[in-house]
């Protein structure tokens, strides 16, 4: 059955995943700002913790930095005057659009990655695109600054950070001491960033306030083929959509072993290839379908002038086409050199007796994008029901507990089972309202993978019925065995 975006968005609002634009009570809210409801917040936390744990498992340590930095920091980073989006306006009504998103929104099959502003305008003219509101002619594409300005104290000019990366680089000398003056070492930050998007659309995919989880590997240039994480990922097979494939007009990426990609110079170093491997492992751990994933390489004119390479891991949306989940960048030594220059601090460190500025390899995720894309992938409309097929380990509520009847002390027994599961550290919730069929449907829509029903037999032998969301099959299990049973069911070791 073909999915309906309106139904999908309605379900997310009704079940407490995504609300907005926020604040809804004031003229319908402001585009680009959203609330996460109770289930949305629980899912967000599980997504964030999955990313966080993967980073830590690969020796990236978490730090927290301020959201606001003085103007000089952003001059050094290149964001002031250089952090822009392509903007186009209607010459009559003044409606504003982001040029690349306007094109792909109307013509999803059009390739716009890597285009210059002149090429954007040529494509707009060729496709006959007019203002969506009044159908009049559009202006030429111009750059639009995305930084959000503020003031520290009375008059110190400052800006909200547009990404977490820059604030992560600034304590480099502290990291060097913490890691006992040995490179490579990794740090990451999971926190808020802000961008003055021109015309944010598509809900959580493009917002003005969002959370990033960006990991930074500090490594000497000569050590990029020595990072120990390489051994874990060298045999991983990824869908790589290179500039060469894109330039030839081929739509499909090529499955390549990372060790072959390095051998054939498709990827420039083992450390960089391992970062792609970490990125891929994270999205698989979150439950994304590998058949809907690809790594797309940035064209040279698309990436930052200092970047040696840049690849995005993208997921294919039924409604928005290819959506970037994360970017992996080789930032060279640009960032530390810039901050050394503007701060007057020496950010070189010793490497075999001589001072050197390390390179930085970056993995950058957007948490809200992961949340939305996972929800969309798991949304399913069947003939008789709507189901949110979240992976059991990602579902906000793992178990719903139902009394079959609201009499004969069955509700009291159901409450005991709920308390038992909560004490065993499961996210369990009691629901005794409505028919049992209606309760099952509510749980299916919320993405809850397992429902436990307490009936008269429970009062006799302490067994319950456990229902699987996806198959709708049921098994009888002793209450005392529920914790082990649910853990095995969550991990996929039990086949209903």
C-alpha positions as CSV (number, residue, x, y, z in Angstrom):
1,X,0.0,0.0,0.0
2,X,1.4,3.4,-1.0
3,X,2.3,5.6,2.1
4,X,0.6,8.9,2.7
5,X,2.7,11.7,4.1
6,X,-0.3,13.5,5.5
7,X,-1.3,10.3,7.4
8,X,2.3,9.9,8.6
9,X,2.6,13.4,9.9
10,X,-0.8,13.1,11.6
11,X,0.2,9.9,13.3
12,X,3.4,11.5,14.6
13,X,1.5,14.4,16.1
14,X,-1.3,12.2,17.5
15,X,1.1,9.7,19.2
16,X,3.3,12.4,20.7
17,X,6.4,12.1,18.4
18,X,6.6,15.4,16.6
19,X,4.6,18.6,17.2
20,X,4.8,21.9,15.5
21,X,5.8,24.2,14.0
22,X,6.3,25.7,17.4
23,X,4.8,27.6,19.2
24,X,1.6,26.3,17.7
25,X,-0.7,28.4,19.8
26,X,0.9,31.6,18.4
27,X,-0.4,32.0,14.8
28,X,0.5,28.4,13.9
29,X,4.2,28.6,15.0
30,X,7.4,29.6,13.2
31,X,8.8,27.4,10.5
32,X,11.9,25.5,11.4
33,X,11.1,25.0,15.1
34,X,9.5,21.9,16.4
35,X,8.6,20.2,19.7
36,X,9.3,16.6,20.4
37,X,6.5,15.0,22.4
38,X,6.9,12.4,25.1
39,X,7.5,9.5,22.7
40,X,9.5,11.7,20.4
41,X,11.8,12.7,23.2
42,X,12.3,9.1,24.3
43,X,13.2,8.0,20.8
44,X,15.5,11.0,20.4
45,X,17.4,10.0,23.5
46,X,17.8,6.4,22.3
47,X,19.1,7.7,19.0
48,X,21.5,10.0,20.6
49,X,22.7,7.4,23.1
50,X,23.3,4.9,20.2
51,X,25.5,7.5,18.4
52,X,27.2,8.4,21.7
53,X,28.0,4.8,22.6
54,X,29.4,4.1,19.1
55,X,31.7,7.1,19.3
56,X,32.9,6.1,22.8
57,X,33.5,2.5,21.7
58,X,35.9,3.8,19.1
59,X,37.8,6.0,21.7
60,X,36.1,9.3,21.1
61,X,35.5,11.1,24.4
62,X,32.6,13.5,24.9
63,X,33.0,17.2,25.7
64,X,30.5,20.1,26.1
65,X,31.2,23.6,24.9
66,X,29.3,26.9,24.9
67,X,26.5,27.6,22.4
68,X,27.7,31.2,21.8
69,X,31.1,32.4,20.8
70,X,32.5,35.9,20.1
71,X,32.7,37.3,16.5
72,X,36.5,36.6,16.2
73,X,36.0,32.8,16.5
74,X,33.6,32.8,13.5
75,X,36.0,35.0,11.5
76,X,38.7,32.5,12.1
77,X,36.5,29.5,11.2
78,X,35.4,31.2,8.0
79,X,31.7,31.1,8.9
80,X,31.3,34.9,8.8
81,X,30.7,35.8,5.2
82,X,31.3,32.3,4.0
83,X,28.5,30.2,5.6
84,X,25.7,30.7,3.1
85,X,22.8,29.1,1.3
86,X,21.6,29.8,-2.3
87,X,18.6,32.1,-2.1
88,X,16.1,33.1,-4.8
89,X,13.2,35.6,-4.6
90,X,10.1,36.3,-6.5
91,X,10.4,39.7,-8.3
92,X,6.7,40.5,-7.7
93,X,5.5,39.1,-4.3
94,X,8.9,38.8,-2.6
95,X,8.5,35.1,-1.7
96,X,11.9,33.6,-0.8
97,X,13.1,30.1,-1.6
98,X,16.3,28.1,-1.2
99,X,17.2,27.4,-4.9
100,X,18.4,23.8,-4.7
101,X,15.5,22.7,-2.6
102,X,13.0,24.5,-4.8
103,X,14.4,22.6,-7.8
104,X,14.4,19.2,-6.2
105,X,11.0,19.8,-4.6
106,X,9.4,20.2,-8.0
107,X,11.7,17.9,-10.0
108,X,13.0,15.2,-7.6
109,X,15.1,13.5,-10.3
110,X,17.1,16.6,-11.1
111,X,20.7,16.5,-9.9
112,X,21.7,19.8,-8.2
113,X,24.7,18.7,-6.1
114,X,27.8,20.7,-7.0
115,X,26.1,23.3,-9.1
116,X,27.3,26.9,-9.2
117,X,24.9,29.8,-8.7
118,X,25.0,30.5,-12.4
119,X,24.1,26.8,-13.1
120,X,21.2,27.0,-10.6
121,X,19.8,30.0,-12.6
122,X,20.3,28.2,-15.9
123,X,18.4,25.1,-14.5
124,X,15.6,27.3,-13.1
125,X,15.2,28.9,-16.6
126,X,15.4,25.5,-18.4
127,X,12.8,23.9,-16.2
128,X,10.5,26.9,-16.4
129,X,10.2,27.3,-12.6
130,X,8.2,30.2,-11.4
131,X,7.2,31.5,-8.0
132,X,5.0,28.9,-6.2
133,X,2.7,31.6,-4.9
134,X,2.0,34.0,-7.7
135,X,3.6,32.2,-10.7
136,X,5.8,35.2,-11.6
137,X,9.5,35.3,-12.5
138,X,12.2,34.6,-10.0
139,X,15.4,36.6,-9.4
140,X,19.0,35.5,-9.8
141,X,20.4,33.2,-7.1
142,X,22.3,35.0,-4.3
143,X,24.1,33.9,-1.2
144,X,22.3,34.2,2.2
145,X,24.1,34.3,5.5
146,X,22.9,31.6,7.9
147,X,24.5,32.9,11.1
148,X,22.3,34.0,14.0
149,X,23.7,37.1,15.7
150,X,23.5,38.0,19.4
151,X,25.3,40.3,22.0
152,X,27.3,39.4,25.0
153,X,27.0,41.9,27.8
154,X,26.4,45.5,26.5
155,X,28.1,45.5,23.2
156,X,30.3,42.4,22.4
157,X,29.2,41.0,19.1
158,X,28.7,37.2,19.1
159,X,26.9,34.5,17.2
160,X,25.1,31.3,18.0
161,X,27.1,28.3,16.7
162,X,25.9,27.0,13.3
163,X,27.6,23.6,14.1
164,X,29.3,22.0,17.1
165,X,32.6,21.4,15.3
166,X,34.2,24.9,15.7
167,X,33.6,25.0,19.5
168,X,35.0,21.5,19.7
169,X,38.4,22.5,18.2
170,X,39.0,25.4,20.5
171,X,40.2,23.4,23.6
172,X,42.8,21.5,21.5
173,X,45.7,22.3,23.9
174,X,43.6,20.8,26.8
175,X,42.9,17.6,24.9
176,X,46.6,17.3,24.1
177,X,47.4,17.2,27.9
178,X,44.4,15.0,28.7
179,X,45.5,12.4,26.2
180,X,49.0,12.4,27.6
181,X,50.5,14.2,24.5
182,X,49.8,11.2,22.3
183,X,48.0,11.3,18.9
184,X,45.8,10.2,17.4
185,X,42.9,11.0,19.8
186,X,39.2,11.6,19.3
187,X,36.6,13.8,20.9
188,X,33.0,14.5,20.1
189,X,30.2,16.8,21.1
190,X,26.4,16.2,21.1
191,X,24.5,19.5,21.4
192,X,22.6,22.3,19.9
193,X,23.4,24.3,16.8
194,X,21.4,27.1,15.1
195,X,21.1,28.2,11.4
196,X,19.0,31.0,10.0
197,X,17.5,28.8,7.2
198,X,15.7,30.7,4.5
199,X,12.7,28.5,4.0
200,X,12.9,25.4,6.2
201,X,10.7,22.6,5.0
202,X,10.1,18.9,5.5
203,X,9.7,19.0,9.3
204,X,12.7,17.8,11.3
205,X,14.9,17.3,8.2
206,X,15.7,21.0,7.9
207,X,15.2,23.1,11.0
208,X,16.6,26.3,12.5
209,X,17.5,24.8,15.8
210,X,18.8,21.2,16.0
211,X,21.2,18.8,17.7
212,X,24.4,17.5,16.1
213,X,26.7,14.7,17.2
214,X,30.1,15.5,15.6
215,X,33.2,13.5,16.3
216,X,36.7,14.8,15.5
217,X,39.8,12.7,15.1
218,X,43.0,14.6,15.6
219,X,45.7,12.7,13.7
220,X,49.1,13.6,12.1
221,X,49.1,13.6,8.3
222,X,51.7,10.9,8.2
223,X,49.7,8.6,10.5
224,X,46.5,8.4,8.4
225,X,47.2,4.9,7.3
226,X,48.1,3.7,10.9
227,X,44.9,4.2,12.9
228,X,44.0,1.0,14.7
229,X,40.2,1.3,14.0
230,X,41.0,0.4,10.4
231,X,41.3,-3.4,11.2
232,X,37.7,-3.4,12.3
233,X,36.3,-1.9,9.1
234,X,38.6,-2.9,6.2
235,X,36.3,-5.7,5.1
236,X,33.1,-3.7,5.4
237,X,31.2,-3.3,2.1
238,X,29.6,0.0,1.4
239,X,27.5,1.5,-1.4
240,X,29.8,4.2,-2.7
241,X,28.5,6.8,-5.1
242,X,31.6,8.6,-6.2
243,X,32.0,11.8,-8.2
244,X,33.1,9.7,-11.2
245,X,29.8,7.7,-11.1
246,X,27.8,10.9,-10.6
247,X,29.6,12.7,-13.4
248,X,28.8,9.8,-15.8
249,X,25.1,10.2,-15.0
250,X,24.8,6.8,-13.3
251,X,22.1,6.6,-10.7
252,X,23.3,3.5,-8.8
253,X,26.2,3.5,-6.4
254,X,28.8,0.7,-6.5
255,X,29.3,-1.8,-3.7
256,X,33.0,-1.6,-2.6
257,X,35.0,-3.2,0.2
258,X,36.7,-0.4,2.1
259,X,40.1,-2.1,1.7
260,X,39.6,-2.0,-2.1
261,X,38.5,1.6,-2.0
262,X,41.7,2.6,-0.3
263,X,43.8,0.3,-2.5
264,X,42.3,1.9,-5.6
265,X,42.6,5.5,-4.2
266,X,38.9,6.0,-4.2
267,X,39.4,6.9,-0.5
268,X,42.6,8.6,0.4
269,X,43.5,7.0,3.7
270,X,42.7,4.0,6.0
271,X,41.8,6.4,8.8
272,X,39.3,8.2,6.6
273,X,37.8,4.9,5.4
274,X,37.5,3.8,9.0
275,X,35.5,6.9,9.7
276,X,33.1,5.9,6.9
277,X,32.9,2.5,8.6
278,X,32.0,3.9,12.0
279,X,29.4,6.1,10.4
280,X,27.9,3.1,8.6
281,X,27.9,1.0,11.8
282,X,26.0,3.7,13.6
283,X,23.1,3.9,11.1
284,X,22.9,0.1,11.0
285,X,22.7,-0.1,14.8
286,X,19.9,2.5,14.7
287,X,18.0,0.1,12.4
288,X,18.2,1.7,9.0
289,X,17.7,-0.5,6.0
290,X,21.1,-0.9,4.1
291,X,19.2,-1.1,0.8
292,X,18.1,2.5,1.3
293,X,21.6,3.8,2.1
294,X,24.5,5.2,0.1
295,X,27.6,7.2,0.6
296,X,27.7,10.1,-1.9
297,X,31.0,11.9,-2.6
298,X,31.0,15.7,-2.8
299,X,32.1,17.3,-6.0
300,X,35.3,19.4,-5.6
301,X,33.3,22.6,-6.1
302,X,30.7,21.4,-3.6
303,X,33.0,20.9,-0.6
304,X,35.0,23.4,1.4
305,X,38.2,24.6,-0.4
306,X,40.4,23.2,2.4
307,X,38.7,19.8,2.5
308,X,40.7,16.9,1.1
309,X,37.5,14.7,0.7
310,X,33.9,14.7,1.8
311,X,31.3,11.9,1.7
312,X,27.7,12.0,3.0
313,X,25.8,8.9,4.1
314,X,22.3,9.4,2.6
315,X,19.0,7.5,3.1
316,X,16.2,7.4,0.5
317,X,13.0,9.0,1.7
318,X,9.7,8.0,0.1
319,X,8.7,11.7,0.1
320,X,11.9,13.8,-0.1
321,X,14.3,11.7,-2.1
322,X,17.9,11.3,-0.8
323,X,18.4,12.8,2.6
324,X,21.8,13.4,4.2
325,X,22.1,11.6,7.6
326,X,25.7,12.4,8.3
327,X,28.8,13.9,6.6
328,X,32.4,12.5,6.9
329,X,35.1,15.1,6.1
330,X,38.8,15.2,5.9
331,X,39.3,18.8,7.1
332,X,43.1,18.7,6.7
333,X,45.0,21.1,9.1
334,X,42.8,24.1,8.2
335,X,40.9,24.6,11.5
336,X,43.8,24.5,13.9
337,X,45.9,26.7,11.7
338,X,43.1,29.3,11.5
339,X,42.5,29.4,15.2
340,X,46.2,29.6,15.8
341,X,46.5,32.6,13.5
342,X,43.5,34.5,14.9
343,X,44.2,33.7,18.6
344,X,48.0,34.1,18.5
345,X,48.4,30.7,20.2
346,X,50.8,28.0,18.9
347,X,48.7,24.9,18.2
348,X,51.5,22.8,16.9
349,X,52.4,19.7,18.9
350,X,55.4,17.4,18.8
351,X,55.6,14.6,16.3
352,X,58.9,12.6,16.2
353,X,60.8,15.6,17.6
354,X,59.3,18.3,15.3
355,X,56.3,20.5,15.8
356,X,53.3,19.9,13.5
357,X,49.7,20.9,13.3
358,X,47.5,17.8,13.2
359,X,44.8,17.0,10.6
360,X,41.2,16.5,11.6
361,X,38.8,13.8,10.3
362,X,35.2,14.5,11.1
363,X,31.9,12.5,11.4
364,X,28.9,14.8,11.7
365,X,25.4,13.5,12.4
366,X,22.1,15.5,12.8
367,X,20.1,13.8,15.6
368,X,16.6,15.1,14.6
369,X,17.2,13.9,11.0
370,X,17.9,10.5,12.3
371,X,14.7,10.5,14.3
372,X,12.5,11.6,11.4
373,X,14.1,9.2,8.9
374,X,13.8,6.3,11.2
375,X,10.2,7.1,11.9
376,X,9.4,7.4,8.2
377,X,11.2,4.1,7.4
378,X,9.2,2.3,10.1
379,X,5.8,3.7,9.2
380,X,3.6,1.2,7.5
381,X,-0.1,1.4,6.4
382,X,-1.7,-2.1,6.2
383,X,-5.3,-2.8,5.2
384,X,-6.5,-3.2,8.7
385,X,-4.1,-1.2,10.8
386,X,-1.3,1.4,10.9
387,X,2.0,0.1,12.3
388,X,5.2,1.8,13.4
389,X,7.7,-1.0,13.0
390,X,10.5,0.5,15.1
391,X,13.3,-1.9,15.9
392,X,12.5,-3.2,19.4
393,X,15.6,-1.8,20.9
394,X,14.7,1.7,19.6
395,X,11.0,1.8,20.5
396,X,10.2,4.4,23.2
397,X,7.9,2.0,25.1
398,X,9.0,-1.7,25.0
399,X,6.0,-3.3,26.5
400,X,2.3,-2.4,27.0
401,X,0.5,-4.3,29.8
402,X,-3.2,-5.0,29.3
403,X,-5.8,-6.5,31.7
404,X,-8.1,-8.6,29.5
405,X,-11.1,-7.6,31.7
406,X,-11.5,-4.8,34.2
407,X,-12.8,-7.1,36.9
408,X,-12.0,-10.2,39.0
409,X,-8.7,-8.7,40.3
410,X,-7.2,-8.9,36.8
411,X,-6.4,-5.1,36.7
412,X,-4.6,-5.5,40.0
413,X,-2.5,-8.4,38.7
414,X,-1.7,-6.4,35.5
415,X,-0.5,-3.5,37.7
416,X,1.8,-6.0,39.6
417,X,3.2,-7.2,36.2
418,X,3.9,-3.6,35.1
419,X,5.6,-2.8,38.4
420,X,7.7,-6.0,38.1
421,X,8.9,-5.0,34.6
422,X,9.6,-1.4,35.6
423,X,11.8,-2.8,38.5
424,X,13.6,-4.9,35.9
425,X,14.4,-1.7,34.0
426,X,12.0,-2.2,31.1
427,X,10.0,0.7,29.7
428,X,6.5,-0.7,30.4
429,X,3.1,1.0,30.5
430,X,-0.3,-0.1,31.7
431,X,-3.4,0.5,29.5
432,X,-6.8,-0.7,30.7
433,X,-9.1,1.6,28.5
434,X,-11.2,0.4,25.6
435,X,-11.4,-3.1,24.0
436,X,-8.4,-5.3,23.8
437,X,-8.4,-4.9,20.0
438,X,-8.3,-1.1,20.2
439,X,-5.5,-1.3,22.7
440,X,-3.5,-3.4,20.4
441,X,-4.0,-0.9,17.6
442,X,-2.9,2.0,19.8
443,X,0.3,0.1,20.7
444,X,0.9,-0.7,17.1
445,X,0.6,2.9,16.1
446,X,3.0,4.0,18.9
447,X,5.6,1.5,17.7
448,X,5.5,-0.6,20.9
449,X,6.9,-4.1,19.9
450,X,5.3,-6.3,22.6
451,X,2.0,-6.4,24.4
452,X,1.3,-8.5,27.5
453,X,-2.2,-9.5,28.4
454,X,-3.3,-10.6,31.8
455,X,-6.4,-12.9,32.0
456,X,-8.0,-15.5,34.2
457,X,-5.4,-18.1,33.4
458,X,-2.8,-15.6,34.8
459,X,-4.5,-15.7,38.2
460,X,-4.3,-19.5,38.1
461,X,-0.7,-20.3,36.9
462,X,1.1,-16.9,36.7
463,X,1.5,-17.0,32.9
464,X,0.7,-14.2,30.5
465,X,0.1,-13.8,26.8
466,X,2.9,-11.9,24.9
467,X,1.9,-10.5,21.5
468,X,4.5,-9.5,18.9
469,X,3.6,-6.3,17.0
470,X,4.9,-7.2,13.6
471,X,3.6,-10.8,13.3
472,X,0.7,-10.4,15.7
473,X,1.5,-13.9,17.0
474,X,1.2,-14.7,20.7
475,X,3.1,-16.9,23.1
476,X,2.4,-17.9,26.7
477,X,5.1,-17.1,29.1
478,X,5.6,-17.3,32.9
479,X,5.7,-14.0,34.7
480,X,9.0,-15.0,36.4
481,X,10.5,-15.7,32.9
482,X,9.4,-12.4,31.3
483,X,12.7,-10.4,31.8
484,X,14.8,-13.0,30.0
485,X,12.1,-13.6,27.4
486,X,11.8,-9.9,26.5
487,X,15.5,-9.4,26.4
488,X,15.8,-12.2,23.9
489,X,12.8,-11.0,21.9
490,X,14.3,-7.5,21.7
491,X,17.5,-8.9,20.4
492,X,15.7,-11.0,17.8
493,X,16.6,-14.4,19.4
494,X,12.9,-15.4,19.7
495,X,10.9,-16.1,16.6
496,X,7.2,-15.6,17.1
